[in-house]
Amino acid sequence: MWAPYRKAETERVSRALPEMSWNEIDRPGCYIVLESGSLIRVPASGFGPNRRLVVRFVSNRDVRLARLSGNPEAPLSVVRAIATARGLFADF
């Protein structure tokens, strides 16, 4: 029997993705900026000593990201489908 998704169910699915701030990124992968829907690809070469991200992102707001894939080279269609399936806005 088909039943429409309720808001609480879709929120629970979207929260299944690991969420973090920019400074908490410690692994390569594809990340979506939750506020804007932008995609950020973080390659293994983007990390320096102690697994610290080499690129710094500065903002007046707390930027929240969700990790869509552990593969930084995942096709756009794949990561877009992952985001959409979890109710996230994908603007890429």
Backbone bond lengths (Angstrom), bond angles and torsions (degrees), N, CA, C in turn:
res aa  C-N    CA-C-N  psi(-1)  N-CA   C-N-CA  omega(-1)  CA-C   N-CA-C  phi
1 M - - - 1.446 - - 1.517 109.17 -
2 W 1.316 117.04 129.09 1.460 122.70 -179.37 1.512 110.19 -81.56
3 A 1.304 116.22 136.24 1.464 120.84 175.52 1.523 107.94 -137.43
4 P 1.318 118.00 135.66 1.473 119.83 179.72 1.527 110.69 -65.70
5 Y 1.332 115.00 149.98 1.460 119.58 177.43 1.516 109.99 -68.78
6 R 1.294 115.85 139.72 1.454 120.99 171.98 1.515 108.24 -93.16
7 K 1.315 117.27 154.92 1.452 122.28 -177.16 1.533 111.80 -53.01
8 A 1.302 118.56 -45.42 1.470 121.63 -178.67 1.519 111.22 -59.98
9 E 1.331 117.86 -36.33 1.463 120.94 179.45 1.520 111.05 -67.60
10 T 1.333 117.53 -43.43 1.463 119.44 -179.60 1.513 110.79 -69.09
11 E 1.331 118.42 -34.49 1.457 120.38 176.94 1.523 110.68 -66.10
12 R 1.309 117.39 -37.96 1.463 121.15 179.28 1.528 110.15 -64.65
13 V 1.330 117.65 -39.73 1.467 121.60 179.06 1.520 110.21 -65.68
14 S 1.341 118.56 -45.31 1.453 120.58 -177.49 1.524 111.15 -66.40
15 R 1.320 117.82 -30.61 1.452 120.51 179.82 1.530 111.93 -75.55
16 A 1.324 117.29 -8.24 1.457 120.35 178.28 1.523 111.40 -68.65
17 L 1.331 117.99 -20.86 1.461 121.06 176.84 1.525 109.16 -77.88
18 P 1.325 116.91 141.93 1.464 119.17 177.03 1.532 110.31 -63.60
19 E 1.319 117.66 122.61 1.464 122.39 177.42 1.519 109.67 -107.89
20 M 1.332 116.15 148.21 1.456 121.10 -178.15 1.521 110.33 -161.96
21 S 1.320 115.96 171.23 1.459 121.22 171.17 1.533 107.69 -91.42
22 W 1.304 116.52 169.50 1.461 121.68 -179.04 1.530 110.84 -55.34
23 N 1.321 117.17 -43.42 1.468 121.35 -176.83 1.521 113.62 -70.46
24 E 1.310 117.97 -11.38 1.458 121.18 -179.62 1.528 113.12 -94.74
25 I 1.328 117.97 -3.36 1.466 120.26 178.47 1.522 108.38 -66.08
26 D 1.336 115.97 122.33 1.466 119.38 -179.10 1.524 112.66 -133.03
27 R 1.338 116.41 7.61 1.467 120.52 179.78 1.519 109.78 -140.17
28 P 1.334 117.15 149.94 1.461 120.58 174.78 1.528 110.02 -63.41
29 G 1.319 115.08 157.92 1.461 119.47 176.18 1.504 112.85 154.12
30 C 1.326 114.93 -172.57 1.460 123.12 175.74 1.516 107.78 -106.11
31 Y 1.313 116.21 128.12 1.455 122.74 -177.68 1.525 109.59 -123.68
32 I 1.336 116.27 143.06 1.450 120.95 176.43 1.525 108.36 -109.38
33 V 1.336 116.20 134.46 1.458 121.57 174.79 1.524 106.37 -78.94
34 L 1.315 117.60 114.58 1.460 121.68 -171.78 1.525 112.99 -62.65
35 E 1.313 118.21 -34.37 1.468 121.21 -178.39 1.527 113.13 -73.36
36 S 1.328 117.60 -36.56 1.463 120.39 -173.55 1.520 114.29 -109.72
37 G 1.324 117.69 -21.18 1.458 120.69 -176.04 1.517 113.41 83.38
38 S 1.322 117.75 6.95 1.467 121.52 179.15 1.524 110.47 -73.57
39 L 1.330 115.60 151.17 1.455 122.01 178.89 1.522 109.46 -103.33
40 I 1.333 115.73 136.37 1.467 121.57 175.61 1.520 107.24 -122.86
41 R 1.331 115.81 126.59 1.463 121.49 176.57 1.522 107.96 -101.17
42 V 1.317 116.45 124.70 1.466 121.70 -178.82 1.528 107.70 -116.65
43 P 1.357 117.27 105.11 1.464 119.91 178.99 1.533 111.29 -80.24
44 A 1.313 116.52 163.80 1.465 121.33 177.63 1.527 110.74 -59.12
45 S 1.323 116.81 -32.17 1.468 120.80 179.76 1.524 112.51 -71.00
46 G 1.335 117.80 -6.62 1.458 121.94 179.96 1.522 113.54 -82.50
47 F 1.326 116.27 2.88 1.461 120.33 -178.29 1.514 110.84 -111.94
48 G 1.317 115.44 142.83 1.457 121.85 176.28 1.513 109.70 -104.57
49 P 1.346 116.60 -155.74 1.464 121.16 178.68 1.534 111.16 -57.99
50 N 1.306 116.08 147.55 1.471 123.16 178.15 1.530 112.78 61.34
51 R 1.334 116.69 27.16 1.469 122.48 177.47 1.525 112.64 57.17
52 R 1.333 117.42 34.21 1.462 121.60 177.92 1.517 108.99 -92.22
53 L 1.315 116.09 134.34 1.456 122.00 179.47 1.523 109.17 -64.19
54 V 1.335 116.92 130.27 1.456 121.96 -177.00 1.531 110.76 -72.84
55 V 1.311 117.62 -38.77 1.464 121.95 -178.15 1.524 109.23 -81.01
56 R 1.314 116.67 134.48 1.463 121.67 178.00 1.528 108.78 -105.85
57 F 1.301 115.40 139.40 1.465 122.51 178.86 1.521 106.81 -118.11
58 V 1.324 116.93 124.23 1.455 121.33 -176.98 1.523 108.96 -114.88
59 S 1.327 116.01 129.93 1.457 121.18 -179.55 1.520 108.86 -150.86
60 N 1.337 116.08 152.56 1.459 120.92 175.33 1.523 111.25 -78.68
61 R 1.328 116.75 -12.80 1.465 122.12 -178.69 1.525 110.00 -110.20
62 D 1.315 115.19 159.85 1.457 120.61 172.69 1.529 106.80 -78.51
63 V 1.303 117.35 112.17 1.461 121.91 -179.01 1.525 108.29 -91.04
64 R 1.324 116.14 121.92 1.462 122.08 179.54 1.518 109.01 -103.55
65 L 1.326 115.59 137.96 1.451 122.39 179.78 1.518 109.40 -126.22
66 A 1.319 115.39 156.87 1.458 121.54 172.75 1.519 107.45 -126.29
67 R 1.307 116.30 137.30 1.473 121.63 -179.76 1.524 108.51 -83.72
68 L 1.340 115.92 115.12 1.462 121.65 -178.98 1.517 112.20 -86.94
69 S 1.337 116.76 -33.47 1.458 120.79 -175.23 1.518 109.50 -156.02
70 G 1.309 116.16 149.28 1.451 121.20 174.04 1.517 112.46 -81.96
71 N 1.319 116.49 -6.50 1.459 122.04 -179.98 1.523 109.32 -99.54
72 P 1.339 118.86 109.23 1.463 120.36 -179.40 1.528 113.36 -66.09
73 E 1.316 117.55 -14.92 1.463 121.49 179.93 1.526 112.61 -104.26
74 A 1.307 117.97 15.29 1.467 121.11 179.96 1.530 109.88 -57.88
75 P 1.328 117.79 139.20 1.465 120.63 179.54 1.524 111.45 -59.32
76 L 1.331 115.67 145.57 1.463 120.58 179.11 1.518 111.77 -54.69
77 S 1.327 116.95 -40.11 1.465 119.56 -178.27 1.526 111.33 -61.86
78 V 1.317 117.44 -35.00 1.461 121.59 -179.29 1.525 110.72 -71.04
79 V 1.332 117.49 -51.31 1.469 119.07 -177.95 1.524 111.39 -68.96
80 R 1.327 117.36 -31.01 1.474 120.47 175.13 1.527 109.87 -64.49
81 A 1.322 117.00 -41.66 1.471 121.20 179.15 1.526 110.84 -65.74
82 I 1.320 117.56 -38.87 1.465 121.00 177.83 1.525 110.14 -62.55
83 A 1.333 116.37 -46.60 1.466 120.62 179.56 1.525 111.14 -62.08
84 T 1.317 116.51 -47.29 1.460 121.08 -178.16 1.522 111.47 -62.99
85 A 1.324 117.24 -40.70 1.458 121.06 179.88 1.529 111.95 -63.39
86 R 1.320 116.60 -22.77 1.463 120.39 179.78 1.520 112.34 -102.13
87 G 1.319 116.27 11.41 1.463 120.57 175.76 1.513 114.56 75.48
88 L 1.337 117.87 21.70 1.455 121.50 179.24 1.523 110.04 -97.11
89 F 1.325 117.31 144.11 1.454 123.22 176.76 1.523 108.67 -76.26
90 A 1.323 116.96 120.96 1.473 122.53 179.07 1.522 108.50 -110.55
91 D 1.317 116.98 113.44 1.467 121.98 -179.82 1.529 108.97 -110.95
92 F 1.329 114.87 57.82 1.483 120.20 177.94 1.511 108.87 -148.04
